[in-house]
Amino acid sequence: MPLPAIPRRVKIGDAAAFAGTTPRAIRHYHAIGLLAEPERGSDDRRRYGYDDMIRLLWIRRMADAGISLDDIHAAFRSTTGIESTTGIEQSLARLEESLASKAAAIEAQRAAVHRLRETGSPLGLLSPLVTGRLRDLPPGALRSADLDTLLVTERVLGSLGAAVQADRFIVLATHPDLRAEEDRLAEAEAALDDTVSPDDPRIEDLASQRCDHETALAAAIEGSGLEEALDALLDRADQHTGEEEDGARMSVMEAVGKMPYDFSPARVRYEERVVALLHSADQDGDGDPRAR
């Protein structure tokens, strides 16, 4: 059986098709000196021979492995003795480190998708520490606003801070009286709009009520055994260190200046009084309310 016609040289389109690339990419290799310009035929078109194709195939294999074009260029130079292999080894080491980082990121994404499918709610997008503490709550017990608060806390204080705060929402979900008081206070706080003066005496009274509520929440947490469960969780926290942190961390004060809340002057005054009262209660040993 006769062989098909075997070309001695091929055009750029055939070269690109065989190598699994595009004519545009090949022209770029020529422009940066990675692939020498081949001879041109009588029609002034490039013609690629066997050696050209071998070089092109190696370029594609190295590029597919993630090696940059600059490093590929250096690798070819090193084979001619112009450059030692030290630079290539350093480039490969950097590439391996980068690939390991990407693999870890992909694994973290897979874990997040798994948690999201498992929980069936945005809770699965929070860190494993927080998701693990809240996943057994009955449907509807964790409200959208609760998740929003945990999301902000994770951004500012990290997964451990949000895991501590999760105790608050577990207690609210399991103590109807405390949830009802939380809802009442939240409604009263929302009413502190621009029509209310920062000097309104109701602010001090409402702040005192909030402080009492936070103290009651802290007592419920202490009596529920949640703190012991959290301690056991934190003992294993080193297994999760760094796997859910997203972006550069910032201080609490930096976060306060970057996270917008549409608070009126009266609401700001109220929040300041709540902080002061809680701090005073903590100093007096009357309670250890957790961040809300």
N, C-alpha and C positions, 0 to 999 in steps of 0.2 A: 504494500500500500504506500503510495507516494506521500511524502510529507507536504504540508501546506507551504506556501511560499514563505521563506524566512527572510525578513528584511535585514539589511546590513545596518541601516539607520532608520529611525522613526521620527515623525513630526511631534511637536510639543503636546498635541492633544492625545496621541497614542501613549506618549511617555507618562502623561499625567494619569490617564486611565489605568495603566498598568501599575503605577506606583500608589494609586489610591489617593491622589491629590488633585489639584486643579492647575491649569496653565497659569493662572494668576499667581499662585503660590510659587511655582517654578520660576517665573519671571522675578519674583521677589528674592528668591535664593540667588539668582544671577546678580541682582542689584546690590546685595550685601556681600558678595564675594564668596558665598557658601558653596555655590555650584558654578563651575567655570562655564563661560559662554561656549556652546558647541559650534562646530562648523555649520555654515549655512549652505543650502543647496543652490542650484541655478535659479530657483524662484525666490531667493533671498530669505527663505524660511529656515529656522533652526532644525538641525537634524541631530538626533541623540543616538550615540553608539552604546556598546555594552558597558564600558567603563562609566559613562555618564549615568546609565541606569542603575548600576551598582551603587554609586555614590548617592543617587536620589533615593534609592530604597533604604540605605542606612540612615539618611536624613529623616525619612518618614518614621522609621522604627524608633529613633531617638526622640523625635518630636512627640510621638504617641506615648512614649514613656514619661513625658512631662519635662524633658530636658529643654532648656531655652535655646533659641537659635544662637545666641552669643556663646553659650557653653558648647553647643555642637561645633561651632566654628573653632573654638579653642581645642576641642577634642581632635579634630582633623589636623590642626596644626601640630599637636603633640605627637602625632604618629609620624611626622616628618622630622622630628628631633628639634624643631624650632622652640618648642616649649615643653617643660617637664610635665609629668603627670600630676604634680602636686595640686595645681589649680583645678584639674579635673576632679580629683578626689574630693576636694573641698566643695566643689559644685554639687557632686553627687551626694555628699553628706548633707548639704543644705536641702537638696531635693528630697532626700529620704525623710528628713525632719519635717519638711512641709507636707509630704504625703501622709506621714503619721498623724500630723495635726488635722489634716482634712478627714482622715479616716475616723478620728475621734469625734470630729464635728458631725460626721454622717451618722455615727453610732448614737450620738446624743439626740439627733433628729429622729432617728428610728425609735428610740426610747420614748420621746415625747409624743410621737404619733401613736405608739402603742398605748400610752397612758390616756391619750385623748379618746381613742376608740374604746378603751376599757371603761372609762368613767362616763363617757357620753356627754360631757359638758366641758366648758373652758377650764374647769379645775385641772384637767389633764395636762394643760399647758404650763402649769406651775411646776416647781421643782419636785423631785421625788419625795423629799422630806415632807413637804406640805401636802402633796397629793396623798401620800400614805397615811397621814394623820386624819384626813377628812373624807376619804373615799367611802367609809362605812356609814356616814350620816344618811338618814332617810332622804328620798327624793324631795326636793323643794325646801329642805331644811337650811341649805346654804343659799343665801340670796345673791343676786347679781351684784349688789353693792358690797357684800362681803368679799366676793371674789375681786372686785375692783380694789378694795382696800389691801388685800393680800398681795395683789399684783404690784401696787405702789411700794409696799413694805419690802417685797423681794428686791425691787430695783434699788432701794435705798440701803437696806440693812442686810440683804442677802437672804439665802434660803433659811439659815438658822433663825434669823430675826422673824421671818414669816412663820416658821414652825412654832416659835414661841407664841406668836400672836394667834395662831390657829386655835389655841386653847379657848380663847375668848369666844370664837364662833361655835365651838363644840358646846360650850355652856349655854350660849344663847339658843342653840338648836334644841337643847334638851331641857331647858327651864323656861316654860311658857311665860311665867311671871316676869322674868328678867327680859325676855324678848319683848313683851308688851311695854315694859318701862323704857327699853331701848328705842322702840318705835315712837313712844310719846316724846321722849327727849329729842330725837332726831327731827320730829315735826316742829317742836318748839324752836330748835336751833335754826331750822330753815326759815322760820318766821322772822329771824333777826336780819331783816333786809335794810335797805337804805332809808326806810321811813323811821327806823328806830335810832334814837340817839345813843351814842356810846356811853353816855352818863345815865341811861335809864336804869333805875334800881332793880328792875326785873332781871337784868343781866347777872347781877351778883347772886340773886336767888336761884336762877337757873344753873349757874356755875356750881353752886353748892349742891344742887340736886344731882348734877352730873357726877360730881366727886363722890357723893354717897352711892350712886349707882355703880361707879367703877370699883369702889370698895366692896360692894356686895358681889360683883363679878369676881373679884380677886378671891374673896372668901369661898365662893362656889367652886372656883378652880382648885383651890387648896383642898377642899373637902371631897373633890371628885376623884382624886388619885391621878389626875392628868399630869401633874408635875412629875410624879415618879415615872410615868410612861415617857414623858419628854426627856427626863434625865437619861433613861436607857437609850432613847433615840439619839441623843447628843453624844453618848459614848461611842456610838457607831458612825458618827457623822463624818469621820475621816475617810470613810469609804466613798463618800459622795463629794468630797472636797473638790471644788472647781468644775464639776461636771455640768452645773446648771447656771453658772454665772454668765451674764449676758452683757457685754460691753464694759467700758471702764467704770469702776466704782467711783462714787463721789461721797463726800462727807454729808452728814445730815443737814448742816447749814447750807451747803451748796444746793442740795436737793430742794430745800424750802424755797430758795430763790429761783428755782427753775420749774417747779411743778405748780401750774396755775390753779388757784381756787377762787371762785367768784365770791369772795367774802366782803361783806359790807364792813365799815368801820366798827359797827356794833358787834358784828360776829367776830372780828379780830380781837376786840376787847374781851369778849366772852371767852375765846380760846386762850387768851393770856391768863385770865382769871382761873380757868380750869387747870392749866399747867401749874399755876402758883399754889392752888389749893391742894392738888395732888402731891406736889413736892412737899408741902407743909405736912400733909398727912403721913407721907412716907418718913419724913424726918422725925415725926412724933411717934412712929412705930404703930400707927393706927391701921396701917394697911399697906399693901404692896400692889396696887392696881396695875394691870398690864396696859401697854400702849393700845389706844383704841384706833 
